[in-house]
Amino acid sequence: MADEHEYTMQVGLDALKHLGMSLYSSIPAVLAEAVANAWDADAEHVEIRTDSGGTITIQDDGSGMTVGDANEKYLRAGYARRERGETRTARHGRPVMGRKGIGKLSLFSIANTVTVHSVKDGESHGFEMRVNDIESALRDKAPAYHPPNVGAAGDLAAGTRITLTDIKPRTFYPKSLRKRLARRFSIIGGAHRFEVSLDGTRITAEDRNYHEKLQYVWLFGENGRSEFSGSTSRTFRLDPEVKVDGITERVGGWIGTVEKPSQLEDDAGGGSFNRIAVLIRGKMAQEDVLGSFEGGAYSKYVVGEIYADFLDRDDMPDIATTGRQLIVEDDPRYVALKEKLRRDVEAVKAKWTESRNEEGARAALEMPAIREWFDGLPPRHRKPAERIFGRINALALHSDDERRQLFVSGILAFENLKFRDMLDRLDDIDVSNLGVLAELFSQVDDLEADAYYQITKNRLRVIEKFGDLRDQNAKEKLIQEHLFDHLWLLDPSWERVAATEAMESGMKKALDAVFEGLADEERRARLDIQYRTTGNKHVIIELKRPEASASVVGSLLPQIRKYRNAATNVLEESGRNELVEIVCVLGRYPKSWENSRTRAEDEAILGAIGARIVLYDQLIENAQKAYADYVEKHKEITRLATLIGRISSADRGALSPS
């Protein structure tokens, strides 16, 4: 039985709103569609003009349109020219960019009024489309929208002019428009007989504003791009072939890297061009494919353009999304391309790392101090040294001071590497090669001297902080806070302190018991008592209040003997026969010491039981003198210290990669 119903599918005016008025998001993307239409019209010159009044004009010298062409092709949404056999342009035989016939609708994304004038075969005419009128027709459910006739443009001799007025509010950066248009096409220029100008100045490949910033460039295939012919960038090659369902296709274009990620930041309009764009038939089809890969920090240095015309064969399904700004992600052709590019990016990363290390090492070795050190390395150590210097010099550091410090750290690391390597050879030392042992000891001396030199400089900075304090109370308070953890203030030989938890606990209990047994006046005179060990010596530090007066025989000596006896008992109970030293830190010497004979007798008594007196100010003076003398005596004769000093004072230009 025949079906009595007749079904009809229609595309209403509301399709215009969804396909054009809100589909595109940026002015460069919209203008790129107009430029692509000019290419398909066999234009050789396209002029884009903008003005502060909010008008944008796109004029070309292409084949133009008759009224019939305007109605049948331009005003007909979805005019698929390739399905009608129009795969190449009539005059220049260009592969056409348009496919779905909706790119022209993008104009409504940025403008409320679009005026079109065109000339062809001596026929000149014009019409105007307004968003308000289209929306009114939509509300009235009109079957069609009829743009009003605005007559011919007398100054248009050939081609088409599109005027956009009543521009919709949006962020618009005129200074960045040139570079963004330049980046959306690879066919702009004399080589393709297609010149595009913006406000009277031609757009060129240089307007992309990244060619001159590229440090390295990888070209697909043996035929390099002409825009890199005069470039100083170091050039490499990538395989242009890609397999799609067993068929070999080819890509063109390039991948490049810059010296610093900041070079990929736009100088106008914000954003970044740290991306790899995919272009089809000379026009951007996918703004970025780099973001699809796990690139890490390295990916921040990358930019590129991939030319993949095989993605848009006339006999294959359309690979672009409805908005014409992206590629269908799961299309097998695009999946194959992305997999190839993923491998290419990994290959680029490996070569980039190697090349940056080589150039960074060369730059580092231009510093006389580093070159001198490097030439003294055993041959087997030079390659690792080059790698570490290359990595240091290739880093995007904030300052030369950071780079200097990294150079110093790298040198010290290699000196330790040499030391360890020599230790491994100790088993081979005999009477016939004792020179190796002498060399080993020489290196150990240098390492120790340099390590102590660095420690000394840091300690002098601490001492200087004490010395800068003029207020006596503030100075004494600072010493009290730091003395227990910095025993080198009492004696430069006390490098390290160590004690078992049990010993610390037992000694503390014993000393606390002594403290509890002191008279009230004696307790008030004390600030603190602390216990520490250094080597095989146990140190008891007695801090007296700066204003407290003390008599060695009358008050100080009895306390000291109690501390000593308590400490000795703890040591004997634990079976340890070790020395105990007691240091009394006072604000001033006992009054009785004004008599030199009395002072000598008291010092002899204290010395006999391992005790001594120091003043707060003496701590600073003695430490400063001891360490300053060391630095003065050793800074000239320590090889590494001298080298480090030369690196630290190197000129700025000698620290950056060339």
VEXDREN-2710 file (C-alpha; in Angstrom, 1 decimal):
% VEXDREN-2710
k/r/px/py/pz
1/MET/0.0/0.0/0.0
2/ALA/1.4/3.4/-1.0
3/ASP/2.2/5.9/1.7
4/GLU/-0.4/8.7/1.6
5/HIS/1.9/11.3/3.3
6/GLU/4.5/13.5/1.5
7/TYR/7.5/14.4/3.6
8/THR/9.5/17.7/3.1
9/MET/12.6/18.9/4.8
10/GLN/13.3/22.6/4.8
11/VAL/16.2/24.7/6.2
12/GLY/14.7/27.8/7.8
13/LEU/16.2/31.2/8.4
14/ASP/17.0/30.2/11.9
15/ALA/19.8/28.1/10.5
16/LEU/21.6/31.4/9.6
17/LYS/21.6/32.3/13.3
18/HIS/23.2/29.0/14.3
19/LEU/25.6/28.7/11.4
20/GLY/26.9/32.2/11.3
21/MET/25.8/34.8/13.8
22/SER/27.2/33.2/16.9
23/LEU/29.5/30.5/15.6
24/TYR/32.7/32.4/15.3
25/SER/34.5/34.0/18.2
26/SER/37.2/36.3/16.9
27/ILE/37.6/39.1/14.3
28/PRO/40.8/37.5/12.8
29/ALA/38.8/34.2/12.3
30/VAL/36.0/36.0/10.6
31/LEU/38.2/38.1/8.3
32/ALA/40.1/34.9/7.4
33/GLU/36.8/33.6/5.9
34/ALA/36.4/36.7/3.8
35/VAL/40.0/36.4/2.6
36/ALA/39.5/32.7/1.8
37/ASN/36.4/33.7/-0.4
38/ALA/38.6/36.2/-2.2
39/TRP/41.2/33.4/-2.9
40/ASP/38.4/31.2/-4.3
41/ALA/37.3/34.1/-6.5
42/ASP/40.8/34.2/-8.1
43/ALA/41.6/37.5/-6.5
44/GLU/45.3/38.6/-6.7
45/HIS/44.9/41.6/-4.3
46/VAL/42.8/41.8/-1.1
47/GLU/42.6/45.1/0.8
48/ILE/41.3/45.2/4.4
49/ARG/40.7/48.5/6.0
50/THR/39.7/49.4/9.5
51/ASP/38.8/52.7/11.0
52/SER/38.2/54.1/14.5
53/GLY/34.5/54.7/13.6
54/GLY/33.9/50.9/13.7
55/THR/33.9/50.0/10.0
56/ILE/35.9/47.2/8.4
57/THR/36.1/46.9/4.6
58/ILE/37.3/43.9/2.6
59/GLN/37.8/44.5/-1.1
60/ASP/39.3/42.1/-3.7
61/ASP/40.0/42.2/-7.4
62/GLY/38.6/38.7/-8.0
63/SER/36.0/37.4/-10.5
64/GLY/33.2/39.2/-8.8
65/MET/29.5/38.3/-8.9
66/THR/26.5/39.0/-11.0
67/VAL/23.1/39.4/-9.3
68/GLY/22.4/35.7/-10.3
69/ASP/25.7/34.6/-8.7
70/ALA/24.9/36.5/-5.6
71/ASN/21.5/34.8/-5.3
72/GLU/22.5/31.3/-6.3
73/LYS/25.9/31.1/-4.5
74/TYR/26.6/33.9/-2.0
75/LEU/23.1/34.3/-0.5
76/ARG/22.5/30.6/-0.6
77/ALA/23.6/29.0/2.7
78/GLY/25.2/25.7/2.2
79/TYR/26.2/26.1/-1.5
80/ALA/28.6/23.2/-1.8
81/ARG/30.7/24.2/-4.8
82/ARG/33.0/21.2/-4.8
83/GLU/30.0/18.8/-5.1
84/ARG/29.1/20.7/-8.3
85/GLY/32.6/20.0/-9.7
86/GLU/34.0/23.5/-8.9
87/THR/37.1/22.1/-7.2
88/ARG/39.5/24.6/-8.8
89/THR/39.3/28.3/-9.7
90/ALA/38.7/29.3/-13.3
91/ARG/41.6/31.7/-13.9
92/HIS/44.5/30.5/-11.7
93/GLY/43.5/26.9/-11.2
94/ARG/43.7/27.2/-7.4
95/PRO/42.4/24.4/-5.2
96/VAL/39.4/26.1/-3.6
97/MET/39.2/26.5/0.2
98/GLY/35.5/26.7/0.6
99/ARG/33.4/23.6/1.0
100/LYS/30.2/24.0/2.9
101/GLY/29.2/27.4/1.7
102/ILE/28.7/28.9/5.2
103/GLY/32.0/30.8/5.8
104/LYS/30.4/34.0/4.6
105/LEU/27.8/33.8/7.4
106/SER/30.6/34.3/9.9
107/LEU/30.5/38.1/9.1
108/PHE/27.4/38.3/11.2
109/SER/29.4/37.2/14.2
110/ILE/31.1/40.5/14.4
111/ALA/28.9/43.0/12.5
112/ASN/25.2/43.9/12.6
113/THR/25.2/45.2/9.1
114/VAL/27.0/43.7/6.0
115/THR/27.0/45.5/2.7
116/VAL/28.1/43.7/-0.4
117/HIS/29.1/45.4/-3.7
118/SER/30.3/43.4/-6.7
119/VAL/31.1/43.8/-10.4
120/LYS/31.2/41.0/-13.0
121/ASP/30.7/41.0/-16.8
122/GLY/30.0/44.8/-16.7
123/GLU/27.2/44.3/-14.2
124/SER/27.6/46.4/-11.0
125/HIS/25.3/46.0/-8.1
126/GLY/25.0/45.9/-4.3
127/PHE/22.8/44.7/-1.4
128/GLU/22.8/45.1/2.4
129/MET/22.0/42.6/5.1
130/ARG/21.0/43.6/8.6
131/VAL/20.9/41.3/11.6
132/ASN/17.8/43.1/13.0
133/ASP/15.9/42.5/9.7
134/ILE/17.0/38.8/9.6
135/GLU/15.8/38.3/13.2
136/SER/12.5/40.0/12.3
137/ALA/12.0/37.6/9.4
138/LEU/12.8/34.7/11.7
139/ARG/10.1/35.9/14.2
140/ASP/7.6/36.3/11.4
141/LYS/8.4/32.8/10.1
142/ALA/9.1/34.3/6.6
143/PRO/10.1/31.7/4.0
144/ALA/13.0/33.9/2.8
145/TYR/14.9/37.0/3.6
146/HIS/15.3/39.6/0.9
147/PRO/18.2/42.0/1.4
148/PRO/17.5/45.5/0.1
149/ASN/19.2/46.7/-3.1
150/VAL/21.6/49.5/-2.4
151/GLY/22.8/50.1/-6.0
152/ALA/26.2/50.0/-7.6
153/ALA/29.4/51.3/-6.1
154/GLY/30.7/53.7/-8.7
155/ASP/34.4/53.5/-7.5
156/LEU/34.5/49.6/-7.7
157/ALA/35.8/48.6/-11.2
158/ALA/36.1/44.9/-10.5
159/GLY/35.8/42.2/-7.9
160/THR/33.9/42.4/-4.6
161/ARG/33.8/44.8/-1.7
162/ILE/32.3/43.8/1.7
163/THR/31.7/46.6/4.3
164/LEU/31.0/45.7/7.9
165/THR/29.4/48.4/10.0
166/ASP/27.8/48.5/13.4
167/ILE/30.6/46.2/14.8
168/LYS/29.5/44.2/17.8
169/PRO/31.2/45.0/21.1
170/ARG/34.3/42.8/21.5
171/THR/37.9/43.0/22.3
172/PHE/39.7/44.3/19.2
173/TYR/43.5/44.7/19.0
174/PRO/44.3/46.5/15.6
175/LYS/48.0/46.0/16.2
176/SER/47.7/42.3/16.6
177/LEU/45.3/41.8/13.7
178/ARG/48.1/41.9/11.1
179/LYS/50.1/39.1/12.7
180/ARG/47.0/37.0/13.4
181/LEU/45.9/37.2/9.8
182/ALA/49.4/36.4/8.7
183/ARG/49.4/33.3/10.8
184/ARG/46.1/32.0/9.4
185/PHE/47.4/31.7/5.8
186/SER/50.5/30.2/4.2
187/ILE/49.6/31.3/0.7
188/ILE/49.8/35.1/1.2
189/GLY/52.6/36.6/-1.0
190/GLY/53.9/36.9/-4.5
191/ALA/54.8/33.2/-4.8
192/HIS/51.0/32.4/-4.9
193/ARG/50.0/35.7/-6.7
194/PHE/47.9/36.5/-3.7
195/GLU/48.6/39.8/-1.9
196/VAL/46.7/40.8/1.2
197/SER/47.0/44.3/2.7
198/LEU/45.9/45.7/6.0
199/ASP/45.3/49.5/6.1
200/GLY/47.6/50.1/3.1
201/THR/50.5/47.8/4.1
202/ARG/51.0/44.4/2.7
203/ILE/50.9/41.4/5.0
204/THR/54.0/39.2/4.7
205/ALA/55.4/36.0/6.3
206/GLU/57.5/38.3/8.6
207/ASP/54.3/39.6/10.1
208/ARG/53.8/36.3/11.8
209/ASN/56.4/37.6/14.2
210/TYR/58.1/34.4/15.1
211/HIS/60.5/33.5/12.2
212/GLU/63.2/35.9/13.5
213/LYS/62.8/34.5/17.1
214/LEU/63.4/30.9/16.1
215/GLN/66.6/29.3/17.4
216/TYR/66.1/26.0/15.6
217/VAL/63.8/24.9/12.8
218/TRP/62.8/21.5/11.6
219/LEU/61.5/21.4/8.0
220/PHE/59.4/18.6/6.6
221/GLY/61.2/17.1/3.6
222/GLU/64.2/18.3/1.7
223/ASN/62.7/21.5/0.2
224/GLY/62.9/24.2/2.8
225/ARG/60.4/27.0/3.1
226/SER/61.4/30.2/1.4
227/GLU/60.6/32.3/4.5
228/PHE/63.6/30.6/6.2
229/SER/66.1/31.2/3.4
230/GLY/67.7/34.2/5.1
231/SER/67.1/33.0/8.6
232/THR/70.0/32.5/11.1
233/SER/68.1/29.6/12.7
234/ARG/69.9/26.3/12.7
235/THR/67.9/23.9/10.4
236/PHE/67.1/20.2/10.7
237/ARG/64.8/17.9/8.7
238/LEU/61.8/15.7/9.5
239/ASP/60.3/12.9/7.5
240/PRO/57.3/14.3/5.6
241/GLU/55.5/10.9/5.1
242/VAL/52.5/9.8/7.1
243/LYS/50.6/6.5/6.8
244/VAL/46.8/6.7/6.6
245/ASP/45.1/3.3/6.3
246/GLY/48.1/1.9/4.5
247/ILE/48.3/4.8/2.1
248/THR/51.4/7.1/2.2
249/GLU/50.6/10.8/2.4
250/ARG/52.9/13.8/2.8
251/VAL/52.9/16.9/5.0
252/GLY/54.8/20.1/4.7
253/GLY/55.6/23.0/7.0
254/TRP/57.9/23.2/10.0
255/ILE/58.4/23.0/13.7
256/GLY/60.5/25.6/15.5
257/THR/61.9/26.3/18.9
258/VAL/62.8/29.6/20.6
259/GLU/65.5/30.4/23.1
260/LYS/63.1/31.6/25.8
261/PRO/59.4/30.9/26.3
262/SER/58.7/34.6/26.7
263/GLN/59.5/35.1/23.0
264/LEU/56.3/33.3/22.2
265/GLU/54.1/35.8/24.0
266/ASP/52.2/38.3/21.9
267/ASP/53.4/41.9/22.2
268/ALA/49.8/43.1/21.5
269/GLY/46.5/41.6/22.4
270/GLY/47.8/39.2/25.0
271/GLY/47.8/35.5/24.6
272/SER/50.6/33.3/23.1
273/PHE/51.5/31.7/19.8
274/ASN/53.1/28.7/21.6
275/ARG/51.3/26.2/19.4
276/ILE/51.5/24.1/16.3
277/ALA/48.8/25.0/13.8
278/VAL/47.5/22.8/11.1
279/LEU/46.8/24.4/7.7
280/ILE/44.8/22.9/4.9
281/ARG/45.1/24.4/1.4
282/GLY/47.0/27.3/2.8
283/LYS/44.4/28.2/5.4
284/MET/44.4/27.5/9.2
285/ALA/42.1/24.6/10.0
286/GLN/43.2/23.8/13.6
287/GLU/44.8/26.5/15.7
288/ASP/46.8/24.1/17.9
289/VAL/47.7/20.4/17.9
290/LEU/50.6/20.8/20.3
291/GLY/48.2/20.9/23.3
292/SER/47.3/17.3/22.5
293/PHE/50.7/16.0/23.5
294/GLU/52.3/15.6/26.9
295/GLY/55.3/17.9/26.3
296/GLY/56.3/19.1/29.8
297/ALA/58.5/22.2/30.2
298/TYR/60.0/21.7/26.7
299/SER/56.7/22.3/24.9
300/LYS/56.7/25.9/26.1
301/TYR/59.5/26.6/23.6
302/VAL/57.7/25.2/20.5
303/VAL/55.8/26.8/17.6
304/GLY/55.0/25.4/14.2
305/GLU/52.9/25.2/11.1
306/ILE/51.9/21.9/9.5
307/TYR/50.6/21.8/5.9
308/ALA/48.3/18.8/5.5
309/ASP/46.3/19.2/2.3
310/PHE/45.6/15.4/2.3
311/LEU/43.1/16.1/5.0
312/ASP/40.8/17.8/2.5
313/ARG/40.6/15.7/-0.6
314/ASP/37.7/16.5/-2.8
315/ASP/36.6/12.9/-3.0
316/MET/36.8/12.4/0.8
317/PRO/34.3/13.5/3.5
318/ASP/34.7/17.0/4.9
319/ILE/37.0/16.9/7.9
320/ALA/36.2/20.3/9.3
321/THR/33.6/20.9/12.0
322/THR/30.6/23.0/11.3
323/GLY/32.3/26.1/12.6
324/ARG/35.2/25.7/10.1
325/GLN/37.7/26.5/12.9
326/LEU/38.5/22.9/14.1
327/ILE/39.1/19.5/12.7
328/VAL/36.9/16.5/13.5
329/GLU/39.1/14.9/16.2
330/ASP/38.3/11.2/15.6
331/ASP/38.7/11.2/11.8
332/PRO/41.2/8.5/10.9
333/ARG/43.2/11.0/8.8
334/TYR/43.6/13.4/11.7
335/VAL/44.3/10.6/14.2
336/ALA/47.2/9.4/11.9
337/LEU/48.5/13.0/11.5
338/LYS/48.5/13.6/15.3
339/GLU/50.3/10.3/15.9
340/LYS/53.0/11.2/13.4
341/LEU/53.4/14.7/15.0
342/ARG/53.6/13.2/18.4
343/ARG/56.6/11.2/17.3
344/ASP/58.1/14.2/15.5
345/VAL/57.7/16.4/18.6
346/GLU/59.6/13.8/20.6
347/ALA/62.4/13.7/18.0
348/VAL/62.5/17.5/18.0
349/LYS/62.8/17.5/21.8
350/ALA/65.7/15.1/21.8
351/LYS/67.6/17.1/19.1
352/TRP/66.7/20.4/20.8
353/THR/68.1/19.2/24.1
354/GLU/71.3/18.0/22.5
355/SER/71.7/21.2/20.4
356/ARG/71.0/23.5/23.3
357/ASN/73.5/21.7/25.5
358/GLU/76.2/21.9/22.8
359/GLU/75.6/25.7/22.3
360/GLY/75.3/26.3/26.0
361/ALA/78.5/24.5/26.7
362/ARG/80.3/26.5/24.0
363/ALA/79.0/29.7/25.5
364/ALA/80.1/28.7/29.1
365/LEU/83.6/27.7/27.9
366/GLU/84.0/31.2/26.5
367/MET/84.5/32.3/30.1
368/PRO/88.2/32.2/30.7
369/ALA/87.8/30.8/34.3
370/ILE/85.6/27.9/33.2
371/ARG/87.8/27.2/30.1
372/GLU/90.8/27.0/32.3
373/TRP/89.1/24.6/34.7
374/PHE/87.7/22.5/31.9
375/ASP/91.1/22.1/30.2
376/GLY/92.4/20.7/33.4
377/LEU/89.8/17.9/33.5
378/PRO/90.7/14.4/32.6
379/PRO/89.4/13.6/29.1
380/ARG/86.9/11.1/30.4
381/HIS/85.2/13.9/32.5
382/ARG/84.9/16.5/29.7
383/LYS/81.7/15.2/28.1
384/PRO/79.7/15.1/31.3
385/ALA/81.1/18.6/32.1
386/GLU/79.9/19.9/28.8
387/ARG/76.5/18.4/29.4
388/ILE/76.0/20.0/32.7
389/PHE/77.3/23.4/31.6
390/GLY/75.1/23.2/28.5
391/ARG/72.0/22.6/30.7
392/ILE/72.9/25.4/33.0
393/ASN/73.5/27.9/30.2
394/ALA/70.3/26.8/28.4
395/LEU/68.1/27.5/31.4
396/ALA/65.9/30.6/31.4
397/LEU/67.1/32.0/34.7
398/HIS/66.1/35.2/36.3
399/SER/69.5/36.6/36.8
400/ASP/73.2/36.1/36.1
401/ASP/73.8/35.6/39.8
402/GLU/71.6/32.4/39.6
403/ARG/73.7/31.2/36.6
404/ARG/77.0/31.9/38.4
405/GLN/75.8/29.9/41.4
406/LEU/74.9/27.0/39.2
407/PHE/78.3/27.1/37.5
408/VAL/79.9/27.0/40.9
409/SER/77.8/24.1/42.0
410/GLY/78.5/22.3/38.8
411/ILE/82.3/22.7/39.3
412/LEU/82.2/21.5/42.9
413/ALA/80.1/18.5/41.8
414/PHE/82.7/17.6/39.2
415/GLU/85.5/18.0/41.7
416/ASN/83.7/15.5/43.9
417/LEU/83.2/13.3/40.9
418/LYS/87.0/13.3/40.3
419/PHE/87.6/12.6/44.0
420/ARG/85.3/9.6/44.0
421/ASP/86.9/8.4/40.8
422/MET/90.3/8.6/42.3
423/LEU/89.1/6.7/45.4
424/ASP/88.1/3.8/43.2
425/ARG/91.7/3.6/42.0
426/LEU/93.3/3.3/45.4
427/ASP/93.4/-0.5/45.1
428/ASP/95.6/-0.1/42.0
429/ILE/98.2/2.1/43.8
430/ASP/101.7/0.5/44.3
431/VAL/105.3/1.7/44.4
432/SER/105.3/2.3/40.7
433/ASN/102.4/4.8/40.7
434/LEU/102.5/6.6/43.9
435/GLY/102.0/9.8/41.9
436/VAL/98.3/8.9/41.8
437/LEU/98.2/8.9/45.6
438/ALA/99.9/12.4/45.7
439/GLU/97.3/13.6/43.2
440/LEU/94.5/12.2/45.3
441/PHE/95.7/13.9/48.4
442/SER/96.1/17.2/46.5
443/GLN/92.5/17.0/45.3
444/VAL/91.3/16.2/48.8
445/ASP/93.1/19.2/50.2
446/ASP/91.6/21.5/47.6
447/LEU/88.1/20.2/48.3
448/GLU/88.4/20.5/52.0
449/ALA/90.0/24.0/51.7
450/ASP/87.3/25.2/49.4
451/ALA/84.5/23.7/51.6
452/TYR/85.9/25.4/54.7
453/TYR/86.4/28.6/52.8
454/GLN/82.7/28.6/51.9
455/ILE/81.8/27.8/55.6
456/THR/84.0/30.5/56.8
457/LYS/82.5/33.2/54.5
458/ASN/79.0/32.2/55.7
459/ARG/80.1/32.4/59.4
460/LEU/81.7/35.8/58.8
461/ARG/78.3/37.0/57.6
462/VAL/76.8/35.8/60.9
463/ILE/79.5/37.5/62.9
464/GLU/79.0/40.7/61.0
465/LYS/75.4/40.7/62.1
466/PHE/76.5/40.6/65.7
467/GLY/79.1/43.4/65.0
468/ASP/76.5/45.6/63.4
469/LEU/74.5/45.7/66.7
470/ARG/75.6/48.7/68.8
471/ASP/73.1/48.2/71.6
472/GLN/74.8/45.9/74.1
473/ASN/71.6/44.3/75.4
474/ALA/70.4/43.5/71.9
475/LYS/73.8/42.0/71.1
476/GLU/73.9/39.9/74.2
477/LYS/70.4/38.7/73.6
478/LEU/71.2/37.6/70.0
479/ILE/74.3/35.7/71.3
480/GLN/72.2/33.9/73.9
481/GLU/69.7/32.8/71.3
482/HIS/72.4/31.5/68.9
483/LEU/75.3/30.3/71.1
484/PHE/74.0/26.8/71.9
485/ASP/73.5/25.9/68.1
486/HIS/76.7/27.8/67.0
487/LEU/79.5/26.5/69.3
488/TRP/82.0/27.7/66.7
489/LEU/81.4/31.2/68.2
490/LEU/83.2/29.9/71.3
491/ASP/85.9/27.9/69.5
492/PRO/86.4/27.7/65.7
493/SER/87.5/24.1/66.1
494/TRP/84.1/23.0/67.4
495/GLU/82.7/22.1/63.9
496/ARG/80.2/19.5/64.8
497/VAL/78.2/18.6/67.9
498/ALA/76.8/15.2/68.6
499/ALA/75.3/13.4/71.6
500/THR/73.0/10.5/72.1
501/GLU/69.5/11.2/73.3
502/ALA/70.2/9.2/76.5
503/MET/73.4/11.1/77.3
504/GLU/71.6/14.5/76.7
505/SER/68.8/13.5/78.9
506/GLY/71.0/12.2/81.7
507/MET/73.3/15.2/81.7
508/LYS/70.4/17.6/81.7
509/LYS/68.8/16.0/84.7
510/ALA/72.2/16.1/86.6
511/LEU/72.7/19.8/85.7
512/ASP/69.1/20.7/86.6
513/ALA/69.6/19.1/90.0
514/VAL/72.7/21.3/90.6
515/PHE/70.7/24.4/89.5
516/GLU/67.9/23.6/91.9
517/GLY/70.4/23.4/94.7
518/LEU/71.8/26.9/94.1
519/ALA/71.0/29.8/96.4
520/ASP/68.3/32.3/95.2
521/GLU/70.9/35.0/94.5
522/GLU/73.0/32.6/92.4
523/ARG/70.0/31.5/90.4
524/ARG/69.0/35.1/89.7
525/ALA/72.5/35.8/88.3
526/ARG/72.2/33.0/85.7
527/LEU/70.5/33.3/82.4
528/ASP/70.9/29.7/81.1
529/ILE/73.0/26.6/81.3
530/GLN/73.3/24.3/78.2
531/TYR/75.1/21.1/77.4
532/ARG/76.6/20.0/74.1
533/THR/79.3/17.6/72.9
534/THR/81.9/18.2/70.3
535/GLY/84.2/15.4/69.3
536/ASN/85.2/13.6/72.6
537/LYS/84.6/16.7/74.7
538/HIS/81.5/17.6/76.7
539/VAL/80.8/21.4/76.8
540/ILE/78.8/23.0/79.6
541/ILE/77.9/26.7/78.8
542/GLU/77.0/28.9/81.7
543/LEU/75.4/32.2/80.7
544/LYS/75.5/34.9/83.3
545/ARG/73.4/38.0/83.1
546/PRO/75.5/40.9/81.7
547/GLU/75.0/43.1/84.7
548/ALA/75.8/40.3/87.2
549/SER/79.2/40.5/89.0
550/ALA/81.1/37.4/89.8
551/SER/83.9/36.4/92.0
552/VAL/85.9/33.4/90.8
553/VAL/86.8/32.1/94.2
554/GLY/83.8/33.3/96.1
555/SER/80.8/32.4/93.8
556/LEU/81.9/31.1/90.3
557/LEU/84.3/28.4/91.3
558/PRO/81.9/26.5/93.6
559/GLN/79.2/26.5/90.9
560/ILE/81.7/25.3/88.3
561/ARG/82.8/22.4/90.5
562/LYS/79.2/21.3/91.1
563/TYR/78.6/21.3/87.3
564/ARG/81.8/19.4/86.7
565/ASN/81.1/16.8/89.4
566/ALA/77.6/16.2/88.1
567/ALA/78.8/15.8/84.5
568/THR/81.6/13.5/85.6
569/ASN/79.3/11.3/87.5
570/VAL/77.0/10.9/84.5
571/LEU/80.0/10.0/82.3
572/GLU/81.4/7.5/84.8
573/GLU/78.0/5.8/85.2
574/SER/77.8/5.3/81.4
575/GLY/81.4/4.0/81.3
576/ARG/82.8/7.0/79.3
577/ASN/86.1/8.6/80.2
578/GLU/85.8/11.9/78.3
579/LEU/86.8/15.5/78.9
580/VAL/84.4/18.1/80.3
581/GLU/84.9/21.8/79.6
582/ILE/82.9/24.6/81.2
583/VAL/82.6/28.0/79.6
584/CYS/81.3/30.9/81.6
585/VAL/80.0/33.7/79.4
586/LEU/80.0/37.0/81.4
587/GLY/79.1/40.6/80.6
588/ARG/82.3/41.8/82.3
589/TYR/85.3/40.4/84.1
590/PRO/85.3/40.0/87.9
591/LYS/86.3/43.2/89.7
592/SER/89.2/41.4/91.3
593/TRP/90.8/40.8/87.8
594/GLU/91.8/44.5/87.7
595/ASN/94.8/43.1/89.5
596/SER/96.8/41.2/87.0
597/ARG/98.3/38.8/89.6
598/THR/94.9/37.9/90.9
599/ARG/93.6/37.3/87.3
600/ALA/96.6/35.0/86.5
601/GLU/95.9/33.0/89.7
602/ASP/92.2/32.7/88.9
603/GLU/92.8/31.6/85.3
604/ALA/95.2/28.9/86.5
605/ILE/92.6/27.6/89.0
606/LEU/89.9/27.5/86.3
607/GLY/92.2/25.9/83.8
608/ALA/93.1/23.2/86.2
609/ILE/89.5/22.0/86.2
610/GLY/88.8/22.6/82.5
611/ALA/87.0/25.9/82.8
612/ARG/87.4/29.4/81.3
613/ILE/85.7/32.8/81.2
614/VAL/84.8/34.7/78.0
615/LEU/82.9/38.0/77.6
616/TYR/80.1/38.6/75.2
617/ASP/82.1/41.0/73.1
618/GLN/85.1/38.7/73.1
619/LEU/83.1/36.0/71.4
620/ILE/82.5/38.3/68.4
621/GLU/86.0/39.7/68.3
622/ASN/87.8/36.3/68.6
623/ALA/85.5/34.6/66.1
624/GLN/85.8/37.5/63.6
625/LYS/89.6/37.5/63.9
626/ALA/90.0/33.7/63.6
627/TYR/87.8/33.4/60.5
628/ALA/89.0/36.6/58.8
629/ASP/92.6/35.4/59.2
630/TYR/91.7/32.1/57.6
631/VAL/90.0/33.7/54.7
632/GLU/92.8/36.1/54.1
633/LYS/95.5/33.4/54.2
634/HIS/93.7/30.9/52.1
635/LYS/91.7/32.8/49.5
636/GLU/94.7/33.3/47.3
637/ILE/96.1/29.8/47.4
638/THR/93.0/27.8/47.2
639/ARG/92.6/26.8/43.5
640/LEU/88.8/26.3/43.6
641/ALA/88.2/29.4/45.8
642/THR/90.0/31.5/43.2
643/LEU/88.1/29.9/40.4
644/ILE/84.8/30.5/42.1
645/GLY/85.7/34.1/42.7
646/ARG/86.4/34.6/39.0
647/ILE/83.1/33.0/38.0
648/SER/81.2/35.1/40.5
649/SER/82.7/38.3/39.2
650/ALA/82.4/37.4/35.5
651/ASP/80.9/40.0/33.1
652/ARG/77.2/39.7/32.4
653/GLY/77.8/39.0/28.7
654/ALA/80.0/36.0/29.4
655/LEU/77.3/34.2/31.3
656/SER/74.5/34.1/28.7
657/PRO/74.3/31.7/25.7
658/SER/75.5/33.3/22.5
END
